[in-house]
Amino acid sequence: MTASTAPSEPVPVLKWRWIAVAAVAVAAVTGVLLWSFLAWSGRPDAPVRIDAVKTAFGVGAGAGGVFALWLATRRQRTLELQLAETTRVAAVTERDLEERRVTELYTKAVEQLGSDKAPVRLGGLYALERLGQDNPKQRQMIVNVLCAYLRMPFMGPKTGLRGRTGAELGEDTDPELLVRLAAQELLKTHLSHDDPGHWPGMSVDLQRAVLVDFRLSGCTLAAADFSRARFVGAVHIRGSRFTRRTGFYGAEFTDIANFDRSVFDEGAFFSWAHFARSVRFTRIRSGGKFQFSHTVFAEGADFEGGEHEDLDLTDAQFPA
């Protein structure tokens, strides 16, 4: 990450020979005027000659004053250009230092995510979050890293964790699961439009990810792709808005799913998805095709109150 340096206006250089030429020119003009005035007067009177000399030297002094004023103006312009160049270089240097610092922090946080120790990986997650809070331009990249981490191979538990006590979970809970739950919570926090730390305009790619007790309620996203993801435990995506077409192609839902009051501006496709438990699509608004072709609803689906431009349930399977 390096800042580009735009070419600046070159500082003009005044050669001494031009100053000498200007001085000679002023002296020559003064001499010519003096000779002309003396020749024009045509009188040998001392007062007349003195007036002619005064007039000639006055004109020469005026010309010299104009030249001196031009030199002073040019010197001031040169100082201004030098100051502007110094300020520009300082700003570029400061940007370079800041971007270098951001790069170092990002690199260190990503390295922490590759640690074999869960606490170190957690530290990397929160370091990335802080980096995103302080640097809005890096937020999408950080969301991409969080999603990439969640897409990494993971067996996951057989059931969700919500509603289970600490004794039921036991002390041998997979530390990697805790890290992934933290990553999911960070996404939920910064995608929520009601959260003070909201990151607007983010896109997520969670294809083939294993997501446990996944929550994304009250969030606003741009592009989102959950194709072939496996949702373990209850899923709550209530009152969220997806501004671009959203993908759940071939996704597997092992527990209840709730999409109540969510908005899909450009539609969504759940083709070939599998819902093992009941799912609610109540009061959904879809501005594009809402596609469920070949989707399996093992315990049924509730579409009550939905507003759909094009609801496609071709070959969808419902319980008898």
N, C-alpha and C positions, 0 to 999 in steps of 0.2 A: 504494500500500500504506500505509494509515493505520490506527492502532490506534483502536478505539472506546473512548469514555470513558463509563463507567457513572455514573449519577448517584450522588453521595455523600450521606451524611447531613448535612443543613444544621447549621451551628454555631448554637446558640440564642443569642439576644440578650436580656439582662436589662435592662429599662428602669429608670432611676433612680427613677422615681416609685413603682415597686413596693418598692424598698428603703426609700423614705421612708414609704410606707404601713405596711410591716412595723415600722419603728422607732416610728411613732406608735402602732401597735397594742400593741407591747411596753410603751411608756410608759403607755398607757391601762390595760392589764392591771395594771401595777404600781400605778397610782393607785387603781384600783378595789379591789385587794387591800388596799392601805394603809388606805383608808377603811373597808373591811369589817372588818378586824382591829381598828381603833381603835373602831369602833362595837360590835363584838362583845364586846370586853373590858369595856366599860362602866365602867371604873375609871380615876380620874384619876392613879393612881400612875405616876411617871416610869419605873420599871423595866419595868412592864407595857407602857407605850407604846413604850419603846425596843425591847422584844422584838417588838412588833407591827410596828414600822418595819423591824427587821432581817429579820423573816420575809417581809414584803411585798417588800422590795428583793432578798432572796435568791431569791424566786420569779421576780421580774422579771429578775434577772441570769441565772438558769437559762434563762429563755425567750430572752433575748438570746444566750446561749451556743449554744443549739440553732440559732437563726437564723444565727449566725456560722459554726457548723459546716456548715450547709446551704450557705451561700455559698461556703465553702472547697471543699466537695465539688463544687459546681457549677462552680467555677473550674477545678478539676482535670479535670473531665469536658470542659470547653471546650478546655483545653490538649491533652487527648488527641485530641479530634476535629480540632483544628487540625494536630496532628502527623500524624495519619492522612491528612488531606487533602493535606498537603505531601508525604508519602511517595507517595501515589497519583499526584499530579501529576508527581512526579519519575520514577516508573515509566513513566507514559504517555509522558512526554517522551523517556525513554531508548528505549522501544519504537519511537516514531516516528522517532528518529534512526537506530536500527538498520535499520528497514525502508526508510528513505530511502537509507541506504548500500547495502543489498542491491539496491534498485531501480536505483540509479546504476551499480553494478557489472554488473548484468544487462544494462541498456541498452547500456553501453559494449561488453560482450562480444558482444552481438547485432550491434551496429554493425560490430564487427571482422569478423564472419562475412560481412558484405556487402562487404568490401574486395576490390579486384581483385588484391591481392597475396597469394599463398599463405601466406607466413610470418605475415602479419597474421591471416589466417583461422585458422591453427593456434593462434596466441596466443589468439584468441577461444574456441576449443574448450577449451583448458586453463584459461582463466579461468572458463568455465562449470563445468568439473569441480570446480575449487577451491571455487566458490560452493556447489555441491551438497554437497561434503564438509562444509562449515561450517554449512550450513543444510538440515537434513533435510526441512523443509516445502517446499523449492523443488525437490526432486529430480525429481519427476514432470514438472514444468514443463521442467526442463533436459533430461530424456530426450525430451520432446516436441519440443524445439528441435533436438536432435541428429537425431531421426527426420525432422523436417521438412526439415532440410538434406540428408539422404540421399535424400529424395523429390524434390528439385529436379531438373530435366532434366539428363541427363548421358549422353553417348554411351557412355563406358566402353571398355575394351580388348576385343578380340575373344576373348582367352583370359586365363586367370588368370596371376598373377605367380609363384606358388610354384614353387620348383625352378629358376627362371631366375636366372642370375648377373647381376651388375651390368653386365658387358659386353654380355650379351644384352638387357638392358633398355635400355641406351644412356643417354646424357645428356639425351635429349629426352623423358624420361618426363613425362607430363602432371602438373604440380604439383597440379592439382585432384584427381587420383586419389590422391595422397599425403595430401591433406587428408581425403578420404573414408575412406581406410584408417585414419587416426588416429581419426576419428569412430566407425568400426566397432569399433576396439579399445577405445575408452572405454566403449562399450556392453557389450562382452564383459567387461571388467574389473569393472564395477560391477553387472552382473547375475549374475556368477558367485557361487554360494553358498559357495564355498571361499575367496574372496578377502577379505582383511581390510577392504577398502573396499566390501563388498557393500551395495547399496541394495535392501532387500526390498520386495516388493509392487509393482514397477514394471510398467507396460504399454507395449507398443511398437506403433506404427502405421507400417509400412514398405510400404504399398500402392504398387505401381508404382515402387518404388525400384530402382536398379541397384546391386547389391551384388557386390563383387569379393572372391574368396577368403573368403567369409563364414564366420565361426566363432562359434558360440554354445554350445559344449559346457560342461557342468557348470553351467548357469545355471537360475535359477528366475524365472519370469515369471507375471504374472496374464494379462491379455488380450494377444493377439499376433495381428497381421494382416499377412500377407505376400502378400495377393492380388495377382495380376498383376505381382509383382516379377520381376526378371530377375537370376538368380544366375550370374555369370561366374566360372569357375574352380570348384575343389572346394568343397563345402559340408560343414561338420562341425557337426552339432547333436546331439552324443552325450551321453547321461546328463543331459539337461536335463528340467525339469519345467514344464509349462504348466497352471496351475490352472484356467483357463477355456478354452472352446472356441477352437481355433486355426485360422486361415484361411490356406491356400495356394492358394486358388482361382485357376486360370489361371496359376499361376507357371511360369516357364521356368528349367530347370536345364540349363546348357550342359556341365557336367562331372559327375563322380561326386558322389553325395550320400550322407551317412552319418547316419542317425537312430538308431543303435544305442543301446538301453537308455533311450531317452527315455520320458517318461510324459506322457500327455495326459489329464488328469483328466476333462474333459468332451468328449473326442473331438477330431477335427480333420477338415477337408475339403480334399482335394487334387483336387477335381473339375476336369476340363479342364486339369490341369497337364501339363507336357511334360518328361520326363526324357530328355535326349539320351544319357546314359551310364548305367551301372548305378547302382542305389540300394539301400541296405540299410535295412530296417525290422526288423532282427532284435531280438528280446527287447523289443519295444515293449509297453507297457501302455496301454490306452485304456479309459477309463471311460464313454465315450459313443460315438457313431457315428463310425467311422473310414472316411471316404468317399473313393472313388477313381473315381467314375463318369466315363467318357469320358477317363480319364487315359491318356497315352501313355508306355509304358515301352520306349524304343527298344532297350535292351540288357538288359531284364529287371529284376526286383526280387526281393529276398530278404526274405521275411516269417517266417523260421524263428524259433521260440521266442516268438512274440508272444502276448499275451493281450488279446483284443479282445471287448468287449461286443457290438459289431455292426460287422463288416467288410464294406464294400460295394464290390465290384469290378464293378459293372454297366457293361457296354460298355467296360471298360478294354482297352487294346490292348497285347499282349505280342509279342515277336519270334516268328516262326514257328519 
